[in-house]
Amino acid sequence: MPDLNKVIAKGFIGGEAGQAALSKMRGRCPLRGNPRKGSPSIVSCCIPAGSYVSLKKIMINFGTSGWRAVMGEEFTFQNVRLVVQSLANLLQAKYAGRDISVLVNYDTRFLSERFAAEAARILSHNKIKVFLSERDAPTQAQAYQIIKRGAQGGINFTASFNPPEYNGLKYNVETGAPAMPNETNALEAEIRRLQGNFNVFPDYPRTEYIEKIDLRNDYLTFIQDKIDFELIRKAGIKVGVDSLYGTSREYLDEILSENGIPVEEIHGYIDPYFGGIAPSCTEENLADLRRLVLEQHCDLGIATDADGDRFGIVDHEGRVVHPNLVLAVLLDYLVETKGWRGGIARSVSTTHLIDRIARAHDLPLYKTPVGFKFLADLWLQDKIIFGGEETASIAIAHHLPEKDGIFAGLLAAEMIASAGRRLSDLIVELFRKYGERIGLQKNIPSNPERTRNLRRLIKLPPTRLAGRPVEKIETIEGIKFDFTGDDWVLLRPSGTEPLIRCYAEAGTKKDLRALVKAALDKLG
């Protein structure tokens, strides 16, 4: 691994000549003198011609959940420095005259810890107080610390469930919630403003603003009283845990074992290659957890993705339960058993079982674009007691304005203990009360022709699809066709990958297949 002191963008200041160049820079870098007019005030320097690789102009975009890119291509140290300096500029403008502090966290990916250390040094040189996590930690543990410490924001180096070659940067604001589009748009604009003249070498002498902190103990204490662990223990439930080599190790398994609940754990160690898979809670990726549940006779399997904010659930028969069903059965538990009342929210791509439960209990329903930040915004306004996305994301009243796969899994265990029944039985009961729904998601690569066809479809939607009259058109995100009986199909461009996503839900597999085929045929 090359020394960070030699890495510039995707190139190196290498060899004796490079070291001599660095030596010359020490005496005349604007870090210790006056910056050039129009350049960033802190981390721009006059590097001799030929001694660095200039920043290639690329598009750094914050999608549904931060900026993600392939390491060594777009996700480089130089681009990370650019993004962090841009954020520092915005924070100093927003909180002018005030002390500023930022949480910096990271996941178990290759170089995530190094990216976090580099971000901390840049913020420190901007005289911004940095609370740097002493080890990789789940996204929600960072959100709690932002709130507890009254910080002005948080940076998390994670690409969540993306494959190992990706990394990413999530930005949370002072509420602990993910940044909304107006904030990420401002950040993107500042990045573009700096991009042309931003040159830097990694030598920041000021590090006194950096303080390493533990995120784990505070978070575990925070959720201890939010779950009825005694009920789970008395029910004799045994839990299988798969942290997918991510940040939930020594979080989810430990809080269960400390409360006397039998736990069987796999993949509870760091592997930057995630065992050769993407660290997402898909049926394919949870094959080992399914096997563990069956072999160890567990009552429930709980998995979390790389940064711990999304969940995966396996029932006692080793079946992966779709997140839509998990969300619906948890919502039913909260309103039926616990008697909660208040607003309910779901993203546009999430099951309409949520709608049916809300209607049955006369609760207001909110629909949002894809992206947990929109659910968090409703949570912060005290409009909802529950919000969910089919991407295994959940918002719960009196908890946090951030996704929490650990909490969702523990709540599922509490629900099973409370009912005294298997999860599969609870789902059968759910369908008996609200009707069965069958869902499907299919992704296809995007290309210019398909993008044009999708735009044309949004402007001139058909009145019939798959031989059925369209009852309603929704354009919250992409285009969604609603039909009688709560059947629907949605087409939307991915916010993180070069894909067009198709989601659908119907009462029968025949209707489901017909809707998906008809929608995709419109794209070509």
N, C-alpha and C positions, 0 to 999 in steps of 0.2 A: 504494500500500500504506500503510495507516494506521500511524502510529508505535506501537510496542508500548507506549509510555508512555501511550497514550490508549485502548488496547483493554482492555475489561473484558467477559469472557464474549462475548456476541454483540453487545453494544452498545458505545458509545464515551463517554468523557468528552471532549466535543468543544468547540471554539470557545473564546472568551475566558472564558466562565463556567467551562468545564471546567478550563482552565488555572489559573484563580483557585482553584478547589476543590482542585486538586492542590497548589497552593502552600500553602494552609491546612493540608492534611494533613501536610505535611513536618514541622511542628513537634510534632504530637501523635499520630503513628502509633505503635502498639505495637512496630513494628520498632525504634524507638529509645527505647521506654519499657516500661511494664508491660502485657502483654496482658490482655485481659478474662478473667475467670475462666471456665474451660470452653472457651475458644477455643484454636486451635492456637498453640503457643508462639512460632512464628517469623513466619508470614506471614498474620496476621489484623490487620486495622486498622479503626479507627472512621471509615469514610468517611461524610461528611455525607449525610443523607437526600436521595434524588433524584439523587445524583451518580454512581451506579453501577447496573449491571444485576445484580440478585442471581442467584445460581446456581440455575437451575431444577433441581428434583430429577429426575434421570434415573437409569436403571440403567446403571452402568458394569460390564460383565462381561468377564472374561478367559476366552476360549473355548479352542479347541484350540491356538491360537498367539497369545496375547496379547489385548489390547483393540483392536478395530478399529471405526471409525465414519466417517460422512461428515463431512468438514470443513465447519465453519460451522453444522452441526446439533448433533451430540453431541460431535464432536471439535473443541473450542474451546480457546483459550489458558487460559481459566478452569478448564475441566475437567482439562486437562493439569496445571495448577498443583495442583489438588486431588489428583490421583493421585500426583504426585511428592512432595508434602508427606506424604501418607499413607505412601508407601514410606519416606521419611526417618524418620518416626516409628517404623515397624516395625524398621528397621535400627538405630536408636539404642536401642531396647529389646532387640533380639537381641544386639547387641554392646556392651552398656553398659560404659563404662569403657575402651573400646578405640578406637583410631583407626579410622576408617571411610573407605573409598574406593570410588567407583563409576565405572564406565566409562559414558560417554554417547556414543551413536553415532546415525547417521541415514542415510536413503537419499536418492534423488534426487527425491522428491516435492515438490510445491509446499508451501512453508513448513516442510519437515522440519528444515532447518538452524535456522530460527528457534525451532521447538519445542525442539530440542536445547539451544540457547543459553539458553532460558528455564528449562529443567529444570536446567541447570548452575548457574544463578544461585540457584535455590531451594535446591539441595543445598548450595552454597557458603555460603548464609546460615544453613544448619543446621550449619555447621562440618564438613561432610563433604567430603573431598577428592574432586575431580572430575578424571578424565582424559577430556577432551573431544576427540573425533576432529577432526582439522584439516580433513578432507574426508569426504564420504559414503564408507562402507565396507561391505563384505559382513558379514552377521551372524556368519559363522564367524571372520572376522578379529577381531571384537570378543571372541568367546568365547576366542580364543587370548590376547588381552591380559588378560582377567580372570584367567586362570590364571597367566600370566607375572608379573603385577604383584601377585598375591595380593589382588586386590580383593574386596570383599564382595558385589558384584553388578554388574549392567549394565542400562542402559536403551537400547533401540534404537527410534527413531522410524521405523517402517516399517509399511506394510499389505501387505507381501510382494507377492503376485500380484493383489491386488484392483484394481479400476479406479482411474483417476487421482483421482477425487473423494474417495476414502477415504484416511485415514491411520490409523496405529496405534501402539501402544506395546507392545513385547515386553520382558519382564523375565527376565533370566538371573541365577542365583544364583552363589555364590562358586566353585562347581565349573566354571563356564562353561556349564553345562547350562540349558535352559529351566526356569523355576520349575514345580514340581509343584503339583497342585491344592490341597494343604493350605496352600501358601504364597500362591497367588493367592486362595484363599478368605479367608485372613487379611487380605490387602490389600483385597479387596472390603469386608470388614467394617469396616476402618479408614476406607475411603472413605465408607461410609454413616454412620459415627460423626461424621465431620467435616462432612459435606455440609450439614447444616442451618445451621451458623453460619460457614461458610467464605466470607469476603469478602477480597479482596486487590486492591491495585493494584501494578503492576509497577515497583517502585522498591526494589531491594535493594542497599544500599551495599557489602555485603561480597562481593567477588569474588576475594579473594586465595587461595581454595582451588581455583581453576580452573587447570588446566594443559592446554594443547593438545598432543596427541601424534599421531604418525604410526602408523597401524595397518598400512599396506601392506607396508613392507619386512620387518618381523618375520614377517608371515604368509607372504610369498613365500619367505623363507628357511626357514621351518618346513616347507613342503611340498616344497621342492627335492629333498630326499633321500628322499621318500616315493614318488616316481614315477621310473621308469626312463626318463628323458628321452633318454639315449644310445640306448637300444633304439628309441625312437620315431623319433629322427633317422636312425638307420641304416636303418630300414625305409622311409624316404622318404615318410612320411605327410604329407599336406597337410591342414590343418585350417581349416574355416570357423568363425568365432566370431560370435555374436550376443549382446551383453549386454543387449539390449532396453532401451537407454537407462538402464540401472541401474548398480549399484555395482561390477560386475565389470570394467568398462572399466579398462584399465591394470593389471589383475591377470591375468586369464586370457590375454589376447592377449600381454601382455608376457612372462610366464614361458615361453610357447611360443617366442616370437621370440628371447628371450635364450638359449634352449637350441638355437638353430639349426634350429627346426622351422618350415617355411613356414606362414604364417598369412594368411588373408583375413578382414577384419573388417567388420562393419556395425553401425550403431546404437551406435557407441562414443562417444557424447556425451550430455550431459544434455538431456532434454526432459521436463518435468514432466507433459506430456500423453501421454507414451509413444507418440508417433506415432498417437494416436487409438485405441489398443487398451488392453486390460488387459495389464500386463507379466507374463503367465503363459506357460509354454512349451507352449501347445496347438498342435495341427496348424494351425489357422487363423492363429494369431499368428506362426507360424514360416514363413509363406509366403516371406518375403524370404530367410530362411536356406536354404530348400530351393532357391530359384532360384540363390543364390550357390554352393551346393555343386555344382549341375549346370553352371553357366556357367564356374566356375573349376576344375572337375574335382577337387574336394576328395574325400579319402577318408573324411572324417567331418565332421559339423557339430555344434558344441556350443553350446547356449544356456543362459543362466541367467536367473532371474526378477529382479525389482527389487532385492531385497536379497541376491541371489547364492547363496541356500542351496538352491534347487531347480534341477534340470537338465532340459534337453531335448536329445535326441539325434536327429540326422538321418543316415541311411546314405548311401553313395556314389551311390545312385540317387535321392536327394532325398526319401526316405520318412521321415516322422517315426516313430520307434520308440517304442512305448508304454512308459512307465516300468516297468510290470510285467516286460516282456521284458528291459529293460536291467538291472533288479535281478537277474533270474534268471540271465542270461548272465554278469554280473559275479560272482555268487556261485559259479557253476560254475567260472569262471576261478580264483577264489581257492582253492577246495578241490581242484580237479583239477590245475591247472598249478602253483600256488604251494604246494600241500600244507597249507593252513591247516586247523586242527582246533579246534573249540570250539562253543559254542552259537550258534544261529541264531534270529533273531526277525523277526516280521512283524506288522503291524497286522491287525486283523480284516478289513479291506477289501482286503487285498493278495493277489496271486495265490497259488494253492496249488502252483504250480511250486516255490516256496520249500520247501514241505512235502516234495515229492517228492525234491528234491535233498538235503534234510536226512536223509530216510529212506534214500536210496541210499548215503549216506556214514555212516550210523549216528551222526548228530549230534543233540544235543538241540534241540528246537524250542520257542520261547516265542511266545505269542500275546498281543498287547496291544490296548488300546483305540486309537482313532484319536488321533493327537497324538504328535509326535516325542519329547516329554518322557518318554514311557513307554519308548521304546527307549533314550533317554539314561540312564534310571535303571538299566536292565539293563547298559548299557555301563559305568557307574560301578561297578557291583558285580562287574565282570569276568566276567559270565556269558555274554557273547556276543562273537563275533569279527565278526559281520555282522548288521545290522538294516536293514529296508527298509519303506517305505510306498509305496503306489501313487501318492501325490501327488508322486513324484519326490524322495523324501527317503531318505538313506542314512547309516548309521552303520557305521564301520569301526574295527577294533581298532587301537590305538596311534595314533589320530588325535585327534579331538575329540568331546566329548559334545554335538555340535551338527550340524545339517544342513550339507552342503557341496556345492553344485552344481558349483563349480570342480573340486574334487578328484574328484568322480564322473566328470565329463567327461574329465579327464586319465587316470583309471584306465581308462576305455573306450578311449582312444587307446593306452595301454600294452597292453591286452588284444589289440587288433587287431594291433599290431606284434609281439607275442609269438607269436600264432598264424600270422601271415603270411597271413591270410585276411580277406575282407570281413566286415563285421558281419552282413550278411544270411546269409552262409554259416554263421556261428557260431550264428545262431538256428535255422537248419534242423537243424544238428547237435544243438542243445539239444532240439528237439522229437523228434528220432530217439531220443535217450537217455531222455527223461522223458515223452514224450507231448505232443501239442498241446493247448493251452488257448486258448480264445477268451473275452475279457472285454468287459464293457460297463458303463458308468456312465450313469445318467439321473437328472436332478434335476427335482423338481416343487415348485412353491410350497407352502409349508406354510400351513395355515389351521386354525381350531379343530376343524373336523370331522375333518380328516386327522390332526391331533395326537391327538385322542381315539381314533380308529381304530387308530393305531399303538400307543397304550398298551394298548388292549383286546387287540390282537394279541400283545403281549408277555406279557400275563397269561394269555390263552387261545389259545395257538398251535395251528394245525391239525396233524393228523398226516399229511395229504397236501397237496401243492401242485403245480399244473400236471399233475395226474394221476399224480404220483410219490409214493411213500412217503418221508416225512422221516426220515432216519437219525439226525439229531442237531439239537438246538436250542442255539444259543449266544446268550447275552445279555451278552457282554462290553461291547458298546455297541449300542444298538438291539436288533434281533433278526436272527439269521442262521439260515437253513435249510440244512443240509448234506444232500447226497444221495450215492448211490453214485457211484464214479468221480471223486471230488473235485469234483463239481458243487456249486454253492452260490449263494444269493442273500441279500443283506443289505439291510435298511432301517434308516436311522438319521437323526436330525435333524442338520442342519449345526450346527457349533459357531461359525460365523462369519457365516452368512447365513440369512435366513428361508426355508430350503429343507428338504425331506426328500430325502435322497440314497438312490438305489437302485444297488447294485453287484451284479454277477453274473458267474459264470464257468462255462463248460461245454465239452464236447468238440466240440459242433457248434453252428452258428448257429441251427438249428431249436430245439434244447433251450434255448439261451441266450434267444432271444426269448420262448419259452413261460414260462420262469422269471420274466423281468422283467414280462411282462404279468400273470401270476397274482399276483405280489407287489404290484404297483401297484393292481390291481383291489381288493385288500383294503383299501386306503386310501380308495377312493372318488374 
